[in-house]
Amino acid sequence: MVATDFKDYYAILGVSKSASADEIKKNFRRLARKYHPDLNSGNKTAEARFKEINEAYEVLSDPDKRKKYDQFGRYWKQAGQGWSPNGGGAGFDAGGFDFGAYGSFDEFINELLGKFSNGSSRNPNQTYTYSPGTGGSTKFSDYGNYGKSSGFNNTATATSADQEANITLSWSDAFQGVQKRLNLGSEVIEVRIPPGVKSGSRIRIRGKGQLNPRSQRRGDLYLNVELKPHSFFQFDGDNILCEVPITPDEAVLGTSVEVPTPDGKVTVNVPAGIRSGQSLRLRGKGWSTTKGERSDQLVRVIIVTPKEISQGEREYYEKIRELRSFNPRSYLSQIKL
């Protein structure tokens, strides 16, 4: 039974089912930093937890996936996969049901849960996952994945010759561009993903959709791109954003830090007196575009205070406190209702 691998993604990220997208992102970033393999070298438990956190965020950060997860619960994956009328396409135990009466898993599960208010067990606008059969007929099947962690699901409506597919890429593949092999059932094609695609990008592949029985011409295949979450980078419009921690003395005196960029580390000069939350702009070090240009990378500086300090450090901090002339709260004396 497929239900045995069900995971409570909300519990994994430590958020409620009503959590906003910002809350989900905030908790993901906090947990990703905590369990990142680079900070937990050799810790298999932390590595497994990191993978679990990424898996949960990949689903809950995607509105469509989250909607299916909320609607179908432990069966959400089957709701988006291929469906076999004999019950084999999704690996589901038939349990005596006649699955030949259903066009897709969504159709079956909706009837099972009583989701239709009009008394009908069929949804005339159902979107199906299928592959063209011989002679122009249609049969339901599971295309499965192509390539390495490609996440390809081929979908189309029964009235359209065009097809939709989701393709999941790593940040590295999306930044540099990559060649992917797509298994369309009876045909395997090579597709070049151009550098600079992002989540929400759409790639059109002409003539690789389904066969139109009237015109005997094939429609187009549209690939909807989705990027896996990254533990360090995120998008800020066309630019990319990262956070880099510095110490209080570095913030006061200024410092130089090495910062990762998509194509290697660069040395960044942090000016004296910088405030926590301020951002430095690295021009031309951001995301690549389909025109061959580069956006900017924003480095958000976070001042981090140490939880433990030595006796010598404590003495110097106390001396600084005695000598300090700057009062960051001086304006508070002027505030009143």
N, C-alpha and C positions, 0 to 999 in steps of 0.2 A: 504494500500500500504506500502511496506517495506521501500520505499524511504524516508519516513518522519523522520526516525531516523538517517539520514546521518549526520556525523560530519566531519568537516575539521580538520583532525589530525595535519596537518602542521601548521595551524593557532593556534591550541591549544598549541603546543610546541614552537610556535614563530619562526619557521624556514621556509625557502623557499622549494619548491618542488625539487630543485636540491641539497639540503643539503646533506652533507656526513654523514656517520654513526657516525663519531666522533662528528660532530656538533649536531646531534640529541641526542646523549648520553649526551653531555655537557649541552645542554639546559634542558634535562629531569632531570638531577641531580640538576641543579640550582633550577628548579621549584618544584621538589619533596621536597627539603629542605625547600623552602619557605612556601609550603602549607601542610607540614607534620602535621597530627593530633596531634602529641606530642607537637608541637610548636604552635598549634592553638586550644587549648582545648575548646570544646563547640561551636566552630565556624562551623556551618553546611555548610556555603558557601565554606570555605576552604576545608572541608572534601569532598564535591562534586567535587571541583576543583582538589583535589588530585587524586580522583578516575578517573576523566576524563584524567588527565595527564598520569596516569599509563596505561589506555586503549589505548591512542594514542601511547605511547612508545612501548607497546606490539605489535602493528601492524607495526609501522615504523622501529622498530629494527629488524624485521624478514624479510629477503630479499624476500621470497615467498609471504608473506602477503602484503608487500609494493608494490610488482609488481602487484598483483591483485587489490590493492586499486588504484594504478595509472592507471591501464588499464580500470577497470570497474566503477570507481568512486562510486556513491551511491549504486551500485549493487554489490560491491565487495564481500560482505558476501554471497550472493546467488550463486556467481561463485564458492564458495568452499563448498557449502552445498549439501545435497541430492537433487534430482530432481524428481518430479512426472510427467509423461507424461500428466496428467490431469491438471497440473498447480498448484496442491495443496501442493506439497512437500515443496516448498520454500515460500509459503504464498504470491505468486505473483498474481496480478490481471490479468487474461488472456486477457481481453479487446478485445475479439473476435478473438484472434489468435488461430490457431490449433497447440497446443503444442505437440500433439501426433506425429508430424512429426520430433520432436527433441529428441535426446538422453539424453541431459543434459542442464542445464541452460547456461553453457559456450558456448555450440553449438548455442543456441538461441541468446545470447547476441552478440556473434561474428558475426552472420549473420546480426543482427540488426544494428551493428556499421560498417558493411562492412569491416571487418578485413582481409578477404581472397582475395589475389591478383590473384588467379588462376580462379576466377569465380565460384568456387564450394562453396556450402553452408555447406559442411560437412568436418570435419577434421578426416582423417582415423586414426590418432594417439591420438584421444581424450581419456583422462583419465576420467572414470566415477565413480560416487558414487552410489553404488547399494548394494542390498542384494540378496542372492541366493533365487530363487523361488522354488516351488515344482517341482519335476521331472527334476531338473537340469536346469530349465529355469532361466532367469534373469529379474528382475523387478527393476525399479528405485524407491528409497524411501529415506526418511530422517531418519538416525539412531538417530539423536538428541544427547544429552549429557548423560553421565553416571556419577553417583556419584555427588560430590559437586564441582562445577566449574572445571570439568574435561576436557572440551574442546575436546572431542573425536570425530573425523571424520574418518569414515572408507572408504578407497578408494582402488581400484584395477583396473588393466587393464583387458579388456575382454579376453586377450590371456594368462593370468597368473593365476595360482591357489593361489599364494601368495597375501596377502593383506597388505596395508600400512595404518597406523593410526597415528594421532598426539595426544599426551596426554600432557596437560598443568598442571604443578605442582607448588605448593608453594615451597619456599626455605626450609621451615620446613619439609614438606613431603619428599622432595628430599634428604635432609641431613639425616633424620632418617630412611627413607624407609617407605612404606605405602602399605596397602592392598586396591586394587581398584576393584570395580565391573564394568564389561564391558557388555553392552547390545549389542549383535550382531544380534539383530532382533528376530530370533527364539530361541536364546540361550543366557543365562546369565552366565558369567564365572567370577571367582575370580582370580585376578592377583596380585602377590606380587612384588612390585617395590623395588629393593634392595637399601640400603643406598648408597649415593654417586653419583647418576646419575646427569648429567648436561645437559644443552641445547646441542643437538647434539648426546646425547647417544641414542642407538638403542637397543630395547629389543625384542628378538625373542620368540614367543610363538608357539611351534610346534603343528601342526595339527588343528589350529583354523582359517585357511584361508578358501577360498571358495572350493567347490567340483570340482575336475577335472572330466569332463564328460567322458573322455577316460579311465583314470585309476580308477575312482571312489574313489580316495583318496583326502583328503583335504590338501591344501597347508598350509603354515605357516602365522601367523599374526605378522607383525613387528610394534612395537610401537616406534615412533620417539618422544623423550622427548624434551619438551620446558619448561623453568622455567619462571615464572612471574618476572618482574623486581623488585628488592629490593631497598628500599630508602636509605639503609646504606651500604650494601655489594655489591661487584661486583667481577667478576673473573679476575685474572691476571695469565693466564696459569692454572696450577693446584692449585695454591694458591688463596686465597681470599684477597681482598683489601678493606680498609675503610679509611676515612679521619677523623681526630680528631683535632678540633681547640684548640689553646692555646694562652695566652696573651703574649705581649712582655716581661713583667717581668718574666713570667714563662720560656720563651725561654732563657733569659739571666742567670737566677739563677738555672734553672732546677726545676722539679716538679714531682708529681705523679698524674696520672689520671686513672679513671676507664674506661675501654674500653669494649664494648660488643663483645662477641665472639659467635659462633653458639651454644655453650652450657653454656652460662652464662658470667657474667662480671669478668674481671681480672684487677688487679692493675698493671699499666705499669709505670716504672720509665723513665722520659724524661730527658736526660742528659743536663747539662748546656751548652749553646752555640749552641744548635741545630738550623739548618736553616730551613726556611719554605720550604716544599716540600720533606724534607728528610723522609725516612721511617724506622720504627723500626720493627723488625721481631719477631713474637711470634711463636716459633717453636712448631709444633704439635697442633696448635689451629685453623688450617684451615679446609678445606673440608674433609669429610670422603670419603674413597675410598671403592671399592667393595672388597678389600683385608683386610678391617678392619683397615687400617692405616689412618693417618691424615696428610694433607699437612700443610703449614704454613699460618699464617695470617699476612699480611703486614699492618702496621698502618702508614699512611702518615700524618705527622704533618703539620698543616697549622697555621701560626702565624696570628692572627686576631687583628687588632687595633680597639679600641673603637671609636664609632662615637661621643659620649658625655662623658666628664669627669668632675669631681667635681673641685672646685677651689683648694682644697688641692692637688689633683692629678696633676693638671696643674703646681703648684708650684714645685712639686718634679721633674716632667719631665723637666721643665726649668732648675732646678739645675743640673740634670743629663747632660743636653746638655752643660752646662758651664764646667762641670768637665770631660766630655767624652774625652778620648785619642784615641779611635779607629775611624779610618776614612775608611769606606768601599769603598770609591771611589778614594783612593790614586793612584791606578794603572792607572786611566784615563789620568793622566798627561803624561804618556809614550806612549800613543796611537797616531799614525799619519798615514797618507797614505804612 
